[in-house]
């Protein structure tokens, strides 16, 4: 009984000691085994691992690709036009020993802070050497690759690899947006005014040509009408002359009827003359002949 009381606690202690010396490495992580702060073992393959209990510690690090958004920052391109830029980087731990020595016990959080500074400096260096039009362009692959290469070179001492860098936003600062919009609006209004002026000038030319054509056509029509009317009057007069030459009495009678028609039209006009006036010769004679003229 006494031996059993001694053996059972010893077995439990040995079991606890054995369990504390075994750990599991997940496929999504890498592990460092530290002894008094010094790296004793690096494990990158998933499975079981062993350490010395109470002396060695296990530190786990994420082996997946991590994302790092950078805070918005103002940069000044080559043409002194300020822009607000932020980016997104993807990175991964590639050397656990260098990573541990560089960031210490801070781990991924410390590495993220240092990578942010590296990315911000790389962004300022690359975008500060090109005009703003290149930064605002849709094709910025070359610029992003240059930022990635600079950040990768600087981050190599941290034991990490910068896989990719993408510019997520490139905008004007708020205080410059109104001025930019006002300038764009003024340019569009000037272009619209130019278009309206050119349209008005073209319309004036078309209107002048149309007015000239109307005058020419009207003049030509009036000329033709006058010619036709003159020819018609000449022909009419010739017919009248031929007809009246055959019978002068008939000519005088016709002229008197025409005079009566014009003088006796409806209206407010009045004629005051003597009844025995020559004007009424054909009305006074019962046979419709003109009375002989007074001596």
C-alpha positions as CSV (number, residue, x, y, z in Angstrom):
1,X,0.0,0.0,0.0
2,X,2.8,2.4,0.8
3,X,4.5,1.6,-2.4
4,X,1.3,2.2,-4.4
5,X,1.0,5.6,-2.7
6,X,4.5,6.6,-3.8
7,X,4.3,5.1,-7.3
8,X,1.0,6.6,-8.4
9,X,2.0,10.2,-7.8
10,X,5.3,9.5,-9.4
11,X,3.5,8.1,-12.5
12,X,1.2,11.2,-12.6
13,X,4.2,13.5,-12.4
14,X,6.1,11.6,-15.1
15,X,2.9,11.7,-17.3
16,X,2.5,15.4,-16.8
17,X,6.2,16.0,-17.5
18,X,5.9,13.9,-20.7
19,X,2.8,15.9,-21.8
20,X,4.5,19.2,-21.1
21,X,7.4,18.2,-23.4
22,X,5.2,17.4,-26.4
23,X,3.6,20.0,-28.6
24,X,1.7,20.0,-31.9
25,X,2.7,22.1,-34.9
26,X,-0.2,23.2,-37.1
27,X,0.2,23.3,-40.8
28,X,-0.7,27.0,-40.8
29,X,2.2,28.0,-38.5
30,X,5.9,27.8,-37.8
31,X,7.5,27.2,-34.4
32,X,10.6,28.3,-32.6
33,X,11.8,26.5,-29.5
34,X,13.6,28.9,-27.2
35,X,15.9,28.2,-24.3
36,X,16.5,31.2,-22.0
37,X,15.6,33.5,-25.0
38,X,18.0,31.8,-27.4
39,X,16.7,29.9,-30.5
40,X,17.4,26.1,-30.1
41,X,15.1,24.7,-32.8
42,X,13.1,25.8,-35.8
43,X,10.1,23.7,-36.9
44,X,8.3,24.5,-40.2
45,X,6.7,21.1,-40.9
46,X,3.4,20.1,-39.3
47,X,3.3,17.3,-36.7
48,X,4.6,16.6,-33.2
49,X,7.5,18.5,-31.6
50,X,9.4,18.0,-28.4
51,X,11.0,20.4,-25.9
52,X,12.6,20.3,-22.5
53,X,10.0,21.0,-19.9
54,X,10.4,24.1,-17.7
55,X,13.5,25.1,-19.6
56,X,12.5,25.5,-23.2
57,X,9.5,27.6,-24.5
58,X,7.5,27.2,-27.8
59,X,6.8,30.4,-29.8
60,X,4.3,30.1,-32.7
61,X,4.2,32.3,-35.8
62,X,1.6,32.5,-38.6
63,X,3.0,30.9,-41.8
64,X,0.2,32.2,-44.0
65,X,0.3,35.3,-46.2
66,X,-0.7,38.3,-44.1
67,X,-2.2,41.6,-45.2
68,X,-1.1,45.1,-44.2
69,X,-3.1,48.2,-45.0
70,X,-1.2,51.5,-44.7
71,X,-2.8,54.6,-43.3
72,X,-3.6,57.4,-45.7
73,X,-0.7,59.7,-46.2
74,X,-0.1,62.9,-48.2
75,X,2.6,62.8,-50.8
76,X,4.0,65.5,-53.1
77,X,4.6,64.3,-56.7
78,X,7.1,65.8,-59.1
79,X,4.7,68.6,-60.2
80,X,4.0,69.7,-56.5
81,X,0.4,68.6,-56.6
82,X,-0.4,67.0,-53.3
83,X,-2.2,63.7,-53.2
84,X,-3.6,61.4,-50.5
85,X,-2.4,57.8,-51.0
86,X,-2.9,54.6,-49.2
87,X,-1.8,51.1,-50.1
88,X,-2.3,47.4,-49.2
89,X,0.6,45.0,-48.9
90,X,0.8,41.2,-48.6
91,X,3.7,39.7,-46.8
92,X,5.0,36.5,-45.2
93,X,7.5,35.3,-42.7
94,X,10.3,33.5,-44.5
95,X,13.1,33.3,-41.9
96,X,12.0,32.7,-38.4
97,X,15.4,33.2,-36.8
98,X,15.9,36.6,-38.4
99,X,12.3,37.5,-37.7
100,X,12.7,36.7,-34.0
101,X,16.0,38.6,-33.7
102,X,14.5,41.7,-35.5
103,X,11.2,42.0,-33.6
104,X,11.9,40.2,-30.4
105,X,8.9,39.2,-28.4
106,X,6.7,41.8,-30.2
107,X,6.0,39.2,-32.9
108,X,3.6,40.1,-35.8
109,X,2.4,43.3,-34.3
110,X,5.9,44.8,-34.1
111,X,6.6,43.6,-37.6
112,X,3.4,45.2,-38.9
113,X,4.5,48.6,-37.4
114,X,7.9,48.4,-38.9
115,X,6.6,47.3,-42.3
116,X,4.2,50.3,-42.3
117,X,7.1,52.6,-42.0
118,X,9.0,50.8,-44.7
119,X,6.0,51.0,-47.1
120,X,5.4,54.6,-46.3
121,X,9.0,55.6,-47.1
122,X,8.9,53.5,-50.3
123,X,5.6,55.1,-51.5
124,X,7.0,58.6,-50.9
125,X,10.3,57.7,-52.7
126,X,8.6,56.3,-55.8
127,X,5.6,58.6,-56.1
128,X,7.6,61.7,-55.3
129,X,9.7,61.1,-58.4
130,X,6.9,61.0,-61.0
131,X,4.2,63.6,-62.0
132,X,0.7,63.4,-60.5
133,X,-0.8,62.3,-63.8
134,X,1.2,59.0,-63.6
135,X,-0.1,58.4,-60.1
136,X,-3.7,59.1,-61.0
137,X,-3.5,57.0,-64.2
138,X,-5.3,53.6,-64.3
139,X,-2.1,51.8,-65.3
140,X,0.1,52.0,-62.2
141,X,1.6,48.5,-62.3
142,X,5.1,49.8,-62.8
143,X,4.9,52.2,-59.9
144,X,3.5,49.5,-57.6
145,X,6.2,47.0,-58.6
146,X,8.9,49.6,-57.8
147,X,7.3,50.2,-54.4
148,X,7.2,46.4,-53.8
149,X,10.9,46.0,-54.8
150,X,12.0,48.8,-52.4
151,X,9.9,47.5,-49.5
152,X,11.1,43.9,-50.2
153,X,14.7,45.0,-50.0
154,X,14.2,47.0,-46.8
155,X,12.1,44.3,-45.2
156,X,14.7,41.5,-45.9
157,X,16.4,42.3,-42.6
158,X,13.2,41.5,-40.8
159,X,13.1,38.0,-42.1
160,X,9.9,38.6,-44.1
161,X,9.1,38.8,-47.9
162,X,6.9,41.5,-49.3
163,X,4.9,39.6,-51.9
164,X,2.8,42.4,-53.4
165,X,1.9,46.1,-53.0
166,X,-1.3,47.7,-54.3
167,X,-2.2,51.3,-54.3
168,X,-5.8,51.3,-53.1
169,X,-6.6,55.1,-53.2
170,X,-5.0,58.1,-54.9
171,X,-7.1,61.2,-54.3
172,X,-6.7,64.9,-53.9
173,X,-6.9,66.3,-50.4
174,X,-10.3,67.7,-49.3
175,X,-9.1,71.3,-49.4
176,X,-8.0,70.9,-53.0
177,X,-11.1,69.2,-54.3
178,X,-13.2,72.3,-54.5
179,X,-10.5,74.3,-56.3
180,X,-10.0,71.4,-58.7
181,X,-13.7,71.1,-59.4
182,X,-14.0,74.8,-59.9
183,X,-11.1,74.8,-62.4
184,X,-12.6,71.9,-64.2
185,X,-16.0,73.6,-64.3
186,X,-14.4,76.8,-65.6
187,X,-12.6,74.9,-68.3
188,X,-15.8,73.1,-69.4
189,X,-17.7,76.4,-69.4
190,X,-15.0,78.0,-71.5
191,X,-15.2,75.1,-74.0
192,X,-19.0,75.3,-74.1
193,X,-18.8,79.1,-74.7
194,X,-16.3,78.5,-77.6
195,X,-18.6,75.8,-79.1
196,X,-21.6,78.2,-78.8
197,X,-19.6,81.0,-80.4
198,X,-18.5,78.8,-83.3
199,X,-22.1,77.6,-83.7
200,X,-23.4,81.1,-83.7
201,X,-20.8,82.1,-86.3
202,X,-21.7,79.2,-88.5
203,X,-25.4,80.0,-88.0
204,X,-24.8,83.6,-89.0
205,X,-23.0,82.5,-92.1
206,X,-25.8,80.1,-93.1
207,X,-28.4,82.8,-92.3
208,X,-26.6,85.4,-94.4
209,X,-26.2,83.0,-97.3
210,X,-30.0,82.2,-97.0
211,X,-30.9,85.9,-96.9
212,X,-28.7,86.6,-99.9
213,X,-30.3,83.7,-101.8
214,X,-33.7,85.0,-100.9
215,X,-32.9,88.5,-102.2
216,X,-31.4,87.1,-105.4
217,X,-34.3,84.8,-106.0
218,X,-36.9,87.6,-105.2
219,X,-35.1,90.0,-107.4
220,X,-34.9,87.6,-110.3
221,X,-38.6,86.7,-109.8
222,X,-39.6,90.4,-109.8
223,X,-37.5,91.0,-112.9
224,X,-39.1,88.1,-114.7
225,X,-42.5,89.2,-113.5
226,X,-41.9,92.8,-114.7
227,X,-40.7,91.5,-118.1
228,X,-43.7,89.2,-118.4
229,X,-46.0,92.0,-117.3
230,X,-44.5,94.4,-119.7
231,X,-44.8,92.0,-122.5
232,X,-48.4,91.3,-121.6
233,X,-49.2,95.0,-121.4
234,X,-47.5,95.6,-124.7
235,X,-49.5,92.8,-126.2
236,X,-52.7,94.1,-124.6
237,X,-52.1,97.6,-125.8
238,X,-51.4,96.3,-129.3
239,X,-54.7,94.4,-129.3
240,X,-56.5,97.5,-127.9
241,X,-54.9,99.7,-130.5
242,X,-55.8,97.4,-133.2
243,X,-59.4,97.0,-132.0
244,X,-59.9,100.7,-131.2
245,X,-58.3,101.8,-134.5
246,X,-61.0,100.1,-136.4
247,X,-63.8,102.0,-134.6
248,X,-62.8,105.3,-132.8
249,X,-66.4,105.7,-131.6
250,X,-66.2,102.4,-129.9
251,X,-62.9,103.4,-128.3
252,X,-64.4,106.6,-126.9
253,X,-67.4,104.6,-125.6
254,X,-65.2,102.1,-123.9
255,X,-63.1,104.8,-122.3
256,X,-66.2,106.5,-121.0
257,X,-67.5,103.3,-119.4
258,X,-64.2,102.7,-117.7
259,X,-64.3,106.2,-116.4
260,X,-67.8,105.7,-115.1
261,X,-66.8,102.5,-113.4
262,X,-63.9,104.0,-111.6
263,X,-65.8,107.2,-110.7
264,X,-69.0,105.5,-109.5
265,X,-67.5,102.9,-107.2
266,X,-69.1,102.3,-103.8
267,X,-67.6,104.5,-101.1
268,X,-67.7,107.9,-99.5
269,X,-66.3,109.9,-102.5
270,X,-68.4,112.6,-104.1
271,X,-68.4,114.3,-107.6
272,X,-69.7,117.8,-108.1
273,X,-70.2,118.8,-111.7
274,X,-72.8,120.2,-114.1
275,X,-75.3,117.8,-115.6
276,X,-74.5,118.9,-119.1
277,X,-70.8,118.1,-118.6
278,X,-69.1,116.2,-121.4
279,X,-68.4,113.4,-118.8
280,X,-72.1,112.3,-119.1
281,X,-72.4,112.5,-122.9
282,X,-73.1,108.7,-123.3
283,X,-75.6,108.8,-120.4
284,X,-77.5,111.8,-121.8
285,X,-77.9,110.4,-125.3
286,X,-80.8,107.8,-125.7
287,X,-78.9,106.0,-128.4
288,X,-75.8,105.8,-126.4
289,X,-73.8,108.1,-128.7
290,X,-71.7,111.0,-127.6
291,X,-73.3,114.4,-128.1
292,X,-71.4,116.7,-130.5
293,X,-68.9,118.8,-128.8
294,X,-69.8,122.4,-128.0
295,X,-68.2,125.0,-130.2
